[in-house]
């Protein structure tokens, strides 16, 4: 019996080792759903991203856009164009140096303007990368206010945002409801961390056979980085983010530039088709991307081609004027409002900041106590409202500034 028990124990041990060995080989490492690139990786090419997309399952790319209010990543525009051509969703991030609300707003303006110049499409993510010494020496409440100010500000440019930071900072240096969290385990095999967030960056040393050097990679838990969605929640239908459309905005056809907001709807179909301008001046239908019905979009340019008017809603993505609908919509509250996207400059000669107010359900205005505008700063506004003889300009969702502070 003793010998039998020893034999059984030996067999059990061997089988356990075999089971451990074979089971371990079936446990996958964390997925590389998204790759993070910047000037540290050099100029990326279409073939680099195509290899990641085809052979590693990378669905999205996020590229550094800027840092502080003076650094512009020179590789961002090329990374965005190359990744889109390879079939990836494209996103951006800004390395934060702010430690005040006004600083966060200034950096958001800087980042969003550069993102537009670099071709980051409307509805993409422009994350704030919060991990610098400026935030480590700031209170949690201040960091939370600053981060929210940044995210609110980039929304004015048509971008969504989230917080990227290290796991050890969450809940101590700042609050993060659902962000993009970095933490690198020694062995990521079978691991899934921070699953209540949009994504987990689990390595900074990942390598791809088709690219040189090390890369940051993330596993994604939702479609936050793999969709183009307006900050207010209206979505586009997008089977694939690739926009390999040829053509140039400088080709035949007269055009005018003016930032405004349009509403689109196709009464004869389930979506609004997009077209791309070709080098010969013609328009061709984009087959892998469209706009959702009854959605709103920023447009910065119109173009007349063969008697048809087109509105530009992204880099070389246009919508025919025949799909525009209800573009003079008004606020549902009891006072009249006019809609028209403009830029205003504000200043308070009697104070260090410009007070903003929020419209209440009874039609009155109430001061916003945790946010203000910096003196001599410029803001996009899409609506004016007259209440009790005072004109207000809307600069964010239910955030208004009195006309007495507008100086230009």
C-alpha positions, -999 to 999 in steps of 0.1 A, spaced: 0 0 0 28 24 8 46 16 -25 13 20 -43 7 54 -27 42 65 -37 36 54 -72 3 72 -73 19 103 -58 47 102 -84 23 98 -113 1 126 -99 32 149 -96 42 141 -132 7 146 -145 5 179 -126 37 191 -142 25 181 -176 -8 198 -170 10 230 -158 32 229 -189 5 224 -215 -20 247 -198 6 274 -195 11 273 -233 -26 279 -239 -28 311 -217 -24 342 -239 -4 372 -230 -22 405 -228 -33 417 -262 -15 444 -282 -47 462 -293 -31 496 -295 4 509 -301 18 542 -288 43 560 -310 62 593 -309 94 610 -321 112 584 -299 103 558 -325 113 579 -355 92 583 -386 68 554 -389 57 541 -423 26 525 -438 44 492 -439 53 494 -402 17 499 -392 5 474 -418 27 447 -402 13 455 -368 -22 454 -381 -19 422 -401 4 402 -380 -1 413 -344 -38 424 -343 -31 460 -335 -63 479 -342 -54 514 -330 -25 538 -329 -21 567 -305 7 593 -313 22 620 -293 9 654 -305 25 679 -281 39 687 -247 33 718 -226 26 749 -248 58 748 -269 67 713 -280 52 699 -312 59 663 -321 72 665 -357 63 629 -364 26 632 -356 12 641 -390 31 613 -407 21 588 -381 -15 597 -384 -15 595 -422 5 562 -423 -16 545 -396 -49 555 -413 -36 541 -446 -28 508 -429 -63 505 -416 -59 515 -380 -79 539 -359 -58 569 -350 -57 589 -318 -34 614 -301 -21 624 -267 -6 655 -251 21 653 -224 8 675 -197 29 701 -179 0 720 -163 -7 725 -126 -36 750 -128 -69 753 -146 -58 781 -168 -26 762 -176 -46 731 -186 -69 752 -208 -39 768 -225 -23 734 -231 -56 719 -244 -59 748 -269 -23 742 -281 -27 705 -284 -61 705 -302 -50 731 -327 -19 710 -335 -40 679 -337 -62 694 -363 -32 706 -383 -17 671 -381 -49 656 -395 -63 639 -364 -100 632 -374 -129 647 -356 -143 624 -329 -109 608 -323 -93 607 -288 -69 633 -277 -58 620 -243 -40 640 -216 -8 622 -204 -5 631 -168 27 618 -152 50 648 -148 66 664 -118 42 693 -121 13 670 -111 32 650 -85 36 682 -64 -1 693 -68 -31 683 -47 -54 656 -59 -83 681 -60 -63 705 -81 -52 678 -105 -88 666 -109 -99 702 -117 -70 706 -142 -76 673 -160 -113 681 -163 -105 715 -177 -82 700 -203 -108 674 -214 -136 700 -215 -115 723 -236 -105 697 -263 -141 688 -267 -147 723 -282 -125 712 -311 -144 680 -317 -121 656 -298 -129 632 -270 -104 629 -241 -93 607 -212 -66 606 -186 -34 585 -191 -14 580 -160 4 553 -140 -15 529 -119 2 541 -86 -12 576 -91 -49 566 -95 -68 575 -64 -38 592 -47 -24 619 -70 -56 621 -91 -90 606 -96 -97 585 -127 -132 573 -134 -124 555 -166 -90 562 -181 -60 546 -198 -37 532 -171 -1 522 -174 14 494 -152 40 469 -163 39 434 -147 70 412 -148 49 386 -167 17 398 -184 8 362 -194 -29 357 -187 -32 391 -169 -59 416 -173 -55 447 -152 -76 479 -148 -105 463 -167 -130 490 -156 -110 515 -177 -107 521 -214 -74 504 -216 -43 491 -199 -8 498 -211 11 467 -200 45 470 -217 69 497 -228 94 472 -244 72 454 -270 88 446 -303 74 441 -338 94 422 -364 85 448 -390 96 478 -370 128 489 -352 130 495 -315 106 491 -285 70 502 -283 44 509 -256 14 486 -262 -21 485 -246 -50 461 -242 -83 478 -248 -115 469 -229 -140 489 -249 -143 508 -282 -132 542 -269 -100 542 -289 -115 522 -318 -144 545 -329 -148 581 -340 -175 597 -319 -184 633 -312 -178 646 -276 -216 648 -272 -220 611 -281 -231 610 -317 -213 583 -336 -201 576 -371 -205 542 -388 -170 530 -394 -162 495 -406 -125 504 -407 -107 536 -400 -85 535 -431 -89 565 -454 -66 557 -483 -83 584 -504 -62 602 -529 -67 638 -538 -59 672 -526 -78 701 -513 -60 724 -537 -76 709 -568 -103 724 -590 -134 739 -575 -138 771 -555 -137 768 -517 -144 790 -487 -132 786 -451 -154 793 -421 -157 772 -389 -193 763 -382 -215 734 -371 -237 714 -394 -264 688 -388 -267 659 -413 -294 634 -422 -302 611 -451 -339 607 -453 -334 580 -479 -309 558 -461 -295 548 -427 -264 569 -429 -249 599 -447 -222 591 -473 -189 608 -473 -168 616 -504 -131 623 -510 -117 650 -533 -95 635 -560 -65 651 -578 -86 656 -610 -111 677 -590 -138 650 -589 -154 635 -558 -155 598 -551 -175 580 -524 -157 567 -493 -168 531 -489 -155 524 -454 -167 553 -434 -199 574 -432 -217 598 -408 -246 588 -386 -280 602 -393 -291 632 -372 -255 639 -360 -237 672 -357 -202 680 -371 -177 709 -372 -169 720 -407 -141 745 -416 -145 747 -454 -170 745 -482 -162 737 -518 -182 741 -551 -177 713 -576 -199 708 -607 -227 728 -592 -227 709 -559 -216 723 -525 -196 701 -502 -187 707 -465 -154 694 -451 -158 674 -418 -123 658 -417 -91 657 -437 -103 652 -472 -137 639 -460 -167 659 -473 -204 657 -471 -228 670 -498 -249 700 -489 -281 680 -498 -277 661 -466 -277 691 -444 -308 695 -422 -321 717 -394 -289 737 -392 -304 766 -374 -316 746 -344 -322 765 -312 -318 757 -275 -348 741 -260 -350 765 -231 -374 794 -229 -352 821 -244 -342 825 -280 -307 815 -291 -287 819 -323 -263 793 -336 -231 802 -354 -195 791 -347 -172 821 -340 -142 829 -319 -143 855 -291 -116 870 -269 -124 877 -233 -109 898 -205 -119 911 -171 -105 945 -165 -115 943 -128 -102 909 -119 -77 881 -126 -102 859 -145 -134 859 -164 -165 845 -147 -186 819 -165 -222 810 -157 -245 781 -162 -281 783 -175 -307 770 -150 -339 752 -157 -359 784 -146 -341 804 -173 -317 822 -149 -279 822 -149 -258 809 -120 -221 814 -115 -198 784 -121 -176 782 -90 -150 756 -100 -140 769 -135 -133 802 -151 -117 817 -182 -82 833 -183 -79 869 -191 -70 877 -227 -78 842 -239 -97 832 -271 -127 808 -272 -149 791 -298 -185 800 -293 -215 784 -312 -244 802 -296 -256 835 -281 -285 839 -257 -302 871 -244 -315 869 -207 -328 899 -188 -311 923 -213 -277 906 -211 -261 887 -240 -242 856 -232 -219 835 -254 -217 798 -250 -181 784 -248 -189 749 -236 -218 727 -228 -240 750 -206 -210 773 -198 -216 809 -209 -197 842 -206 -214 876 -205 -209 899 -235 -194 926 -211 -163 905 -209 -159 901 -247 -132 923 -261 -128 909 -296 
